[in-house]
Amino acid sequence: MEEKPVQNLKKLKEVLSELMQPEKKKVRESLCNEAARAKELAKKLSRRARLKALHMDASVLRSLRQIVEPKKQVHDVIVAFFLILGEYEGHTRVCTG
């Protein structure tokens, strides 16, 4: 008697094998597009959840982004907020002030 994970793995291999057939190209492309959209949606939802947890909204973020030359300590706190929200570290400027 096979365990359920092994059965699931076999089914997954069968589905993948079927999808790799040349005539299934449109199905593959459609699935890839759907997966990309789902990933982007999940990313947005998790960012919203982090904003909500920090009791912040889009207007607060806009205000933070408009600060042109903050003092070093303020800059560090703003960068920390954006990193917590999942912003890529390379998108944050080095503070010169």
WOTA-V209688 format. One record per residue. N is the residue number from 1. RES is the residue in one small letter. PHI is phi in radians with two decimals (* if undefined). NEAR is the number of other C-alpha atoms within 8 Angstrom. Layout:
N|RES|PHI|NEAR / N|RES|PHI|NEAR
This chain:
1|m|*|2 / 2|e|-1.44|5 / 3|e|-1.35|6 / 4|k|-1.04|6 / 5|p|-1.03|6 / 6|v|-1.19|8 / 7|q|-1.10|9 / 8|n|-1.11|8 / 9|l|-1.12|8 / 10|k|-1.09|8 / 11|k|-1.10|8 / 12|l|-1.09|8 / 13|k|-1.09|8 / 14|e|-1.11|8 / 15|v|-1.12|8 / 16|l|-1.10|8 / 17|s|-1.08|8 / 18|e|-1.12|8 / 19|l|-1.19|10 / 20|m|-1.40|9 / 21|q|-1.13|8 / 22|p|-0.94|5 / 23|e|-1.26|5 / 24|k|-1.74|10 / 25|k|-1.01|10 / 26|k|-1.11|7 / 27|v|-1.13|8 / 28|r|-1.04|10 / 29|e|-1.07|8 / 30|s|-1.09|8 / 31|l|-1.11|8 / 32|c|-1.11|8 / 33|n|-1.11|8 / 34|e|-1.10|8 / 35|a|-1.11|8 / 36|a|-1.13|8 / 37|r|-1.13|8 / 38|a|-1.12|8 / 39|k|-1.12|8 / 40|e|-1.13|8 / 41|l|-1.11|8 / 42|a|-1.07|8 / 43|k|-1.10|8 / 44|k|-1.13|8 / 45|l|-1.11|8 / 46|s|-1.18|8 / 47|r|-1.14|10 / 48|r|-1.07|8 / 49|a|-1.11|8 / 50|r|-1.17|10 / 51|l|-1.04|11 / 52|k|-1.11|9 / 53|a|-1.11|7 / 54|l|-1.54|6 / 55|h|0.99|6 / 56|m|-2.15|9 / 57|d|-2.29|8 / 58|a|-1.07|6 / 59|s|-1.16|6 / 60|v|-1.15|8 / 61|l|-1.09|9 / 62|r|-1.05|8 / 63|s|-1.08|8 / 64|l|-1.12|8 / 65|r|-1.20|7 / 66|q|-1.44|6 / 67|i|-1.23|7 / 68|v|-1.45|5 / 69|e|-2.30|7 / 70|p|-1.34|10 / 71|k|-1.16|8 / 72|k|-0.94|9 / 73|q|-1.12|7 / 74|v|-1.15|8 / 75|h|-1.03|10 / 76|d|-1.05|8 / 77|v|-1.19|8 / 78|i|-1.10|9 / 79|v|-1.05|9 / 80|a|-1.04|8 / 81|f|-1.01|8 / 82|f|-1.16|9 / 83|l|-1.17|10 / 84|i|-1.07|8 / 85|l|-1.35|9 / 86|g|1.65|7 / 87|e|-1.19|8 / 88|y|-1.17|7 / 89|e|-1.00|6 / 90|g|-1.17|5 / 91|h|-1.46|6 / 92|t|-1.73|7 / 93|r|-1.43|5 / 94|v|-1.37|4 / 95|c|-1.33|9 / 96|t|-1.82|5 / 97|g|-1.64|6
